[in-house]
Structures are given as structure tokens and as C-alpha cells.
Amino acid sequence: MVVTAGILCVLALTGCASKKTLTAEEILRSGDTQLGRQRGDKARGFYQQLLEEYPENRYKAEVQFKIAESLYSEKSYLEARFEYEKFLELYPQHSLAAQAQFQIGMCHAQEVSPFDRDQRVTLNALRAFRLFRQKYPQEALLQEAEAQITSLRQRLAEHEFDVARFYYRKEAYQAAIRRLLNLIQVYPDMSDMDIAFYMLADSYRREENYVKAARVFRNIVDRFPTSAYVPRSAARLRNLPDTGIPRDADGAVP
């Protein structure tokens, strides 16, 4: 009985001694392998293990970033954004900081609403990319960030235009004028700007603000010579009460 107990003890000790503890590098490689196979949940398991077993390891910043990347690859954009933001809080000077800031913008951008819905997420994405542009003007991702900014601004312009068009069609011309003026001022490079100007001029006309209407109709004729709205604007301008604003160089609408 004594001998048997001693043997069991020796075997147990031998088993404990033979159990291998993975190094930080081995855990990292296992996580990376799973991430490469698009098994994000398993990858995060290894990354969390690494952070728990080796809290001061030299890979901890890289691991934090990879946790965010694994969530982004799974389209868990809210969770991914949280992890990118956590990375920037912990490692603001890291070489991956610029990419983390860019990815925060991408997390927002992946969840923007159609232009006829609320655009708060679009605004958040725009702020994130503008912050990237401000903080990392020399980064290789700058061109892509600029493209995102352009696209997001176009979406916001479309939203503003959609609201203005709603008021215009409802004959709420004062509200339409406010929206159109904001659109023209904030998004002057928007497509279909000739339509926006026409709606503005016509809103002024319907409000019997003939001086402002004439100025905007005149602006359409001068600024958008190839627009389909030029003949219509010229006709409106011709039929307005005399405002003293030239209708063409000779004082008559062509």
C-alpha cells in the first residue's frame, strides 16, 4: 500500500513537471494563426491569455490592436471601436496609433445610415477621419481618409438637400430657405447645386422676396450655363417684378 501510494505520487509529480507552459511568443503565434484562419473568437482567447499570463510582455500593445482587428473583421464594429479607442488611451505614441484612429473612423463609416435617415453616425465618422488628418498628416492612409471625408460630406449634403426638398414640396418655404442656405454654404461642392439654387430662388419668389429671388435666378444663369434649369430660371427672372437686377448684359433675358 505504501509502495503504491509512492508510485502514484511520483507519477503525479512527473506529469506536473512534463506539462509545458507556453511562452508569450507561442501564445501570440497561436492567436495569429487563428486570426489568419478568420477564427476571431479563438484568436481573442489566446490574446487574452497572453495579457493575463504575461501582463508586462512586450507584445501587449500589438495584442490590444489585434483584438480590435479581430472584432472589426467579424463586423462587430461597436466592440471593435471600443478596443481601438482603448488602444489609443493606453498607447497614444505607438506606431499603430494612426491606424487605430483611422479604424475608429471606419467603424463609424460601416454603420452610417441612408441619407434620408438620422446622420449622427456619419458626423462621428467625419470627426474621426478629420482627427486622423489633423494628427497624422504624413501617414500613408491620408489619401484614403480624404476619400472617406469626401464621401461622408456628400452623404451629409444629400441629407440636408433631402430635408430642404421635403420642406419645399410641402410649401414650407421659410424652412426650405434655411436648409438650402446652409446646404450652399457648408457643402458648396455638392452635386446638383444648380437644383438647390433653383429651389432657393423659387422659394424666395413664392415668399415674394423678389430681390433675393432675382439675384439667385441671375446667379443660376451665370454660374450654370449648361444646366437644364437655366431656361426655367431665365423665364422666372423675366416674369418677376422689376428689381433693378440685370436680366442679361442688355437688360433682357436671352
C-alpha positions as CSV (number, residue, x, y, z in Angstrom):
1,M,0.0,0.0,0.0
2,V,2.8,2.4,0.9
3,V,4.7,1.5,-2.3
4,T,1.6,2.0,-4.4
5,A,1.0,5.5,-2.9
6,G,4.6,6.4,-3.5
7,I,4.4,5.4,-7.2
8,L,1.2,7.5,-7.6
9,C,2.9,10.5,-6.1
10,V,5.9,10.1,-8.4
11,L,3.7,9.8,-11.4
12,A,1.7,12.9,-10.4
13,L,4.9,14.9,-10.0
14,T,6.3,13.6,-13.2
15,G,3.1,14.7,-15.0
16,C,3.2,18.2,-13.5
17,A,6.8,18.6,-14.5
18,S,6.2,17.4,-18.0
19,K,3.3,19.9,-18.5
20,K,4.6,22.6,-20.8
21,T,3.8,26.3,-20.1
22,L,3.5,28.2,-23.4
23,T,5.8,31.2,-23.8
24,A,4.4,34.6,-24.7
25,E,5.7,34.2,-28.2
26,E,3.9,30.8,-28.6
27,I,0.6,32.2,-27.3
28,L,0.9,35.1,-29.7
29,R,1.6,32.8,-32.7
30,S,-1.4,30.6,-31.8
31,G,-3.6,33.7,-31.7
32,D,-2.2,35.0,-35.0
33,T,-2.8,31.6,-36.6
34,Q,-6.4,31.6,-35.5
35,L,-6.8,35.2,-36.7
36,G,-5.4,34.2,-40.1
37,R,-8.0,31.5,-40.3
38,Q,-10.7,34.0,-39.5
39,R,-11.4,32.5,-36.2
40,G,-11.6,35.7,-34.3
41,D,-13.2,34.3,-31.1
42,K,-10.4,31.7,-30.7
43,A,-7.8,34.3,-31.6
44,R,-9.0,36.7,-28.9
45,G,-8.9,33.8,-26.4
46,F,-5.2,33.4,-27.0
47,Y,-4.6,37.2,-26.9
48,Q,-6.5,37.5,-23.6
49,Q,-4.5,34.5,-22.2
50,L,-1.3,36.3,-23.2
51,L,-2.4,39.5,-21.5
52,E,-3.4,37.6,-18.3
53,E,-0.3,35.3,-18.1
54,Y,2.2,37.9,-19.2
55,P,0.8,41.3,-18.3
56,E,4.1,43.1,-18.9
57,N,5.1,41.3,-22.1
58,R,6.5,43.4,-24.9
59,Y,3.6,42.3,-27.3
60,K,0.8,43.8,-25.2
61,A,0.2,46.8,-27.4
62,E,0.2,44.7,-30.5
63,V,-2.1,42.3,-28.9
64,Q,-4.6,45.0,-27.9
65,F,-4.6,46.2,-31.5
66,K,-5.2,42.7,-32.8
67,I,-8.1,42.2,-30.5
68,A,-9.7,45.2,-32.1
69,E,-8.8,44.0,-35.6
70,S,-10.4,40.6,-35.0
71,L,-13.6,42.3,-33.9
72,Y,-13.6,44.5,-37.0
73,S,-13.1,41.5,-39.3
74,E,-16.2,40.0,-37.7
75,K,-18.2,43.2,-38.4
76,S,-18.6,43.8,-34.7
77,Y,-18.0,47.5,-35.3
78,L,-19.2,48.9,-31.9
79,E,-17.0,46.5,-30.0
80,A,-14.1,47.0,-32.3
81,R,-14.3,50.8,-31.9
82,F,-14.2,50.4,-28.2
83,E,-11.0,48.3,-28.4
84,Y,-9.3,50.8,-30.9
85,E,-10.2,53.6,-28.5
86,K,-8.8,51.6,-25.6
87,F,-5.6,51.1,-27.6
88,L,-5.2,54.8,-28.2
89,E,-5.8,55.5,-24.5
90,L,-3.1,53.0,-23.5
91,Y,-0.6,53.6,-26.3
92,P,-1.1,57.0,-27.9
93,Q,2.5,57.2,-29.2
94,H,2.6,53.7,-30.6
95,S,3.4,53.2,-34.3
96,L,0.0,51.7,-34.8
97,A,-1.8,54.7,-33.2
98,A,-2.5,56.3,-36.6
99,Q,-4.0,53.1,-38.0
100,A,-6.1,52.8,-34.8
101,Q,-7.5,56.3,-35.3
102,F,-8.3,55.5,-39.0
103,Q,-10.1,52.3,-38.0
104,I,-12.2,54.2,-35.5
105,G,-13.4,56.3,-38.5
106,M,-14.0,53.1,-40.4
107,C,-16.0,51.5,-37.6
108,H,-18.4,54.5,-37.7
109,A,-18.4,54.6,-41.5
110,Q,-19.5,51.0,-41.7
111,E,-22.7,51.9,-39.8
112,V,-23.8,55.1,-41.4
113,S,-27.5,55.4,-42.2
114,P,-29.0,56.1,-45.7
115,F,-29.1,59.8,-46.5
116,D,-32.8,60.1,-45.6
117,R,-32.2,58.9,-42.0
118,D,-30.5,60.4,-39.0
119,Q,-26.9,61.2,-39.7
120,R,-25.2,61.3,-36.3
121,V,-23.1,58.3,-37.1
122,T,-22.0,59.9,-40.3
123,L,-20.9,63.0,-38.3
124,N,-19.0,60.8,-35.9
125,A,-17.2,59.1,-38.8
126,L,-16.3,62.5,-40.3
127,R,-14.9,63.8,-37.0
128,A,-12.8,60.6,-36.6
129,F,-11.3,61.0,-40.1
130,R,-10.7,64.7,-39.7
131,L,-8.9,64.0,-36.4
132,F,-6.8,61.4,-38.3
133,R,-5.9,64.0,-40.9
134,Q,-5.0,66.6,-38.2
135,K,-2.8,64.3,-36.1
136,Y,-1.2,62.1,-38.8
137,P,-0.8,64.3,-42.0
138,Q,2.1,62.3,-43.2
139,E,0.6,58.8,-42.9
140,A,0.1,56.6,-46.0
141,L,-3.6,56.3,-45.2
142,L,-4.2,60.0,-45.6
143,Q,-5.4,59.7,-49.2
144,E,-7.9,57.1,-48.2
145,A,-9.0,59.2,-45.2
146,E,-9.6,62.2,-47.6
147,A,-11.7,60.0,-49.8
148,Q,-13.8,59.0,-46.8
149,I,-14.2,62.6,-45.8
150,T,-15.4,63.5,-49.3
151,S,-17.8,60.6,-49.3
152,L,-19.2,61.4,-45.9
153,R,-19.6,65.1,-46.7
154,Q,-21.6,64.1,-49.8
155,R,-23.9,62.0,-47.7
156,L,-24.4,64.8,-45.3
157,A,-25.1,67.2,-48.2
158,E,-27.6,64.7,-49.6
159,H,-29.3,64.5,-46.2
160,E,-29.5,68.3,-46.0
161,F,-30.8,68.5,-49.5
162,D,-33.4,65.8,-48.9
163,V,-34.8,67.8,-45.9
164,A,-34.8,71.0,-47.9
165,R,-36.6,69.3,-50.7
166,F,-39.2,68.0,-48.2
167,Y,-39.9,71.5,-47.0
168,Y,-40.0,72.9,-50.5
169,R,-42.6,70.3,-51.6
170,K,-44.7,70.9,-48.5
171,E,-44.6,74.7,-49.4
172,A,-42.9,75.5,-46.1
173,Y,-40.6,78.0,-47.9
174,Q,-39.0,79.7,-44.9
175,A,-37.8,76.3,-43.6
176,A,-36.7,75.3,-47.1
177,I,-34.7,78.6,-47.4
178,R,-32.9,78.0,-44.1
179,R,-31.9,74.5,-45.2
180,L,-30.9,75.5,-48.7
181,L,-28.8,78.4,-47.4
182,N,-27.0,76.1,-45.0
183,L,-26.5,73.5,-47.8
184,I,-25.0,76.0,-50.2
185,Q,-22.7,77.5,-47.5
186,V,-21.5,74.3,-45.9
187,Y,-21.4,72.0,-49.0
188,P,-20.6,74.3,-52.0
189,D,-19.1,71.4,-54.0
190,M,-22.2,69.2,-53.8
191,S,-23.5,67.8,-57.0
192,D,-26.9,69.1,-58.2
193,M,-26.1,72.5,-56.8
194,D,-28.0,74.1,-59.7
195,I,-31.1,72.4,-58.4
196,A,-30.5,73.7,-54.9
197,F,-30.1,77.2,-56.2
198,Y,-33.3,77.0,-58.2
199,M,-35.2,75.8,-55.2
200,L,-33.8,78.6,-53.2
201,A,-34.7,81.2,-55.8
202,D,-38.2,79.8,-56.3
203,S,-38.7,79.8,-52.5
204,Y,-37.8,83.4,-52.4
205,R,-40.2,84.1,-55.3
206,R,-43.0,82.4,-53.5
207,E,-42.3,84.3,-50.4
208,E,-42.5,87.5,-52.6
209,N,-38.9,88.4,-51.8
210,Y,-38.3,89.3,-55.4
211,V,-35.0,91.0,-55.0
212,K,-33.4,87.9,-53.5
213,A,-35.2,85.7,-56.0
214,A,-33.9,87.7,-58.9
215,R,-30.3,87.6,-57.6
216,V,-30.4,83.8,-57.3
217,F,-32.1,83.2,-60.6
218,R,-29.4,85.5,-62.2
219,N,-26.7,83.5,-60.4
220,I,-28.0,80.3,-61.9
221,V,-27.9,81.7,-65.4
222,D,-24.3,83.0,-64.9
223,R,-22.9,80.1,-62.9
224,F,-24.5,77.1,-64.5
225,P,-24.8,77.9,-68.2
226,T,-25.2,74.3,-69.3
227,S,-27.8,73.4,-66.6
228,A,-31.3,72.4,-67.6
229,Y,-32.5,74.9,-65.0
230,V,-31.2,77.9,-67.0
231,P,-34.2,78.3,-69.3
232,R,-36.6,77.9,-66.4
233,S,-34.6,80.4,-64.3
234,A,-34.5,82.9,-67.2
235,A,-38.3,82.6,-67.6
236,R,-38.8,83.2,-63.8
237,L,-36.4,86.2,-63.9
238,R,-38.3,87.7,-66.9
239,N,-41.6,87.4,-65.1
240,L,-40.5,88.9,-61.8
241,P,-41.5,92.4,-60.9
242,D,-38.8,94.9,-61.8
243,T,-36.0,94.6,-59.2
244,G,-33.3,96.6,-61.0
245,I,-31.2,93.4,-61.4
246,P,-30.0,92.9,-65.0
247,R,-31.6,90.1,-66.9
248,D,-28.7,89.9,-69.2
249,A,-26.0,92.3,-70.4
250,D,-28.7,94.2,-72.4
251,G,-31.3,94.1,-69.6
252,A,-33.4,91.3,-71.2
253,V,-33.4,87.6,-70.6
254,P,-32.0,85.8,-73.6
